Every structure is written in structure tokens, then in C-alpha cells.
Amino acid sequence: MGTTLALQGAYNLAGALTQPDALTTHYAAAFASYEAHMRPIVERAQRLAFGGPPYGMPHLLNPETWWGIWMMRGIVALIYWSGVVNLVARVARPKPASTMPVVDYGFRDLGEWRGE
């Protein structure tokens, strides 16, 4: 999702800055439009599994004691050898980047820039 957000963010920022209001001196309106459009997408991508800190996925995958490390390795080995990973991968696939909404800002194709 990081690459998708970066490319979509750059595209949406360029689109917001090329709108008629932004072409004068109203950059604040362009940035507000960009923020309003991107914020829900970014928040959805940044949600942490299992509710976030202190009980979320980063805490579970980064134990601080030898006992926690031992338990984590045992659980990961059990999950790997059980084949549950393959089942989960088939059922809960990540959403492909092509399903992200793209706003049409009216940018010209490369051929139009070349005069083709």
C-alpha cells in the first residue's frame, strides 16, 4: 500500500494544484482539497491489525523478553507448519492497487504532449 499511496498522493496533489482555483494564488484550497480526498484512503491503509497499540500487531511481532521471543517463534512455526497461511492467503488477499479510486483531472496523454 505504501507505493500505491505515494503514487496516488502525487497524482492527486498534481491534480489539485492544476485546478483553476489553485492556478491563481489559492494554494491553501488546493491543499485542503488534496487532504480531504486523500485522508480517508490513508487512514484505511494505516489501520493496524488487532486494534493498534499497545495490543496491536507491532507489539505482538516485537516482543521484548526472551519468553516473548520464544513464544512468538513457536507460534509462527506452528502457523507455518499447519498450512493455515496458505488458507488465509487465499481468503484474505490484499486489495489490488487497481481497485483504488482515481479522480480524472483531465491530464493529457503523453501523445498529446508530443503532438501525435
C-alpha positions in Angstrom: 0.0 0.0 0.0 2.9 2.4 0.5 3.8 2.6 -3.2 0.1 2.9 -4.1 -0.4 5.7 -1.6 2.7 7.5 -2.8 1.8 7.4 -6.5 -1.9 8.2 -5.8 -0.9 11.0 -3.5 1.4 12.6 -6.1 -1.2 12.3 -8.8 -3.9 13.8 -6.6 -1.7 16.6 -5.4 -0.8 17.5 -9.0 -4.4 17.4 -9.9 -5.4 19.6 -7.0 -2.7 22.1 -7.9 -3.8 22.3 -11.6 -7.4 23.1 -10.8 -8.5 26.7 -11.8 -8.6 27.9 -8.1 -5.1 26.7 -7.4 -3.7 28.3 -10.6 -4.4 31.8 -9.2 -2.9 32.0 -5.7 -5.3 29.8 -3.7 -2.8 27.0 -2.9 -4.5 26.6 0.5 -7.7 25.5 -1.2 -5.8 23.0 -3.4 -4.0 21.6 -0.3 -7.3 21.3 1.5 -8.9 19.5 -1.4 -6.0 17.1 -1.6 -6.2 16.5 2.2 -9.9 15.9 2.0 -9.6 13.4 -0.8 -6.5 11.5 0.5 -7.3 11.4 4.2 -9.9 8.5 4.2 -7.6 6.5 1.9 -4.6 7.0 4.1 -6.5 6.2 7.3 -7.8 3.0 5.8 -4.3 1.9 4.7 -2.8 2.8 8.1 -5.2 0.8 10.3 -3.3 -1.7 12.4 -4.4 -5.3 12.9 -5.9 -6.2 16.3 -6.8 -2.7 17.4 -3.4 -0.9 17.5 -1.1 -0.2 20.4 -0.4 -1.4 23.0 -2.1 -4.7 21.9 -1.7 -4.4 18.2 0.3 -6.2 15.6 3.6 -4.2 16.1 3.6 -5.1 19.8 2.9 -8.8 19.1 5.6 -9.2 16.5 8.3 -7.3 18.5 8.4 -9.0 21.9 10.8 -7.5 24.5 11.6 -10.6 26.7 13.2 -13.9 25.9 9.9 -15.6 26.8 8.0 -13.4 24.4 10.5 -14.2 21.6 10.4 -17.9 22.3 6.5 -17.8 22.3 6.4 -15.8 19.1 8.8 -18.1 17.3 6.8 -21.2 18.5 3.5 -19.7 17.3 5.0 -18.7 13.9 6.4 -22.2 13.4 3.1 -23.7 14.3 1.2 -21.5 11.9 3.7 -22.2 9.1 3.7 -26.0 9.5 -0.1 -26.2 9.9 -0.7 -24.7 6.4 -3.1 -22.0 7.8 -1.0 -19.4 6.0 -2.0 -20.7 2.6 -5.7 -20.8 3.5 -5.6 -17.2 4.9 -3.7 -16.1 1.8 -6.4 -17.4 -0.5 -9.3 -16.0 1.5 -8.0 -12.6 2.8 -6.0 -11.3 -0.1 -4.9 -7.7 0.0 -6.9 -5.3 -2.2 -5.1 -4.8 -5.5 -3.9 -1.2 -6.4 -6.3 -1.2 -9.4 -9.3 -1.0 -7.1 -8.3 2.3 -5.6 -10.4 5.2 -6.8 -8.7 7.6 -9.2 -10.1 11.0 -9.9 -9.9 12.2 -13.5 -8.3 15.7 -13.5 -8.2 15.9 -17.3 -4.4 15.4 -17.7 -3.3 15.0 -21.3 -1.9 11.8 -22.6 1.8 11.6 -23.5 0.9 11.5 -27.2 -0.9 14.9 -26.8 2.2 16.4 -25.4 4.3 15.2 -28.4 1.7 16.5 -30.9 0.7 13.0 -32.1 
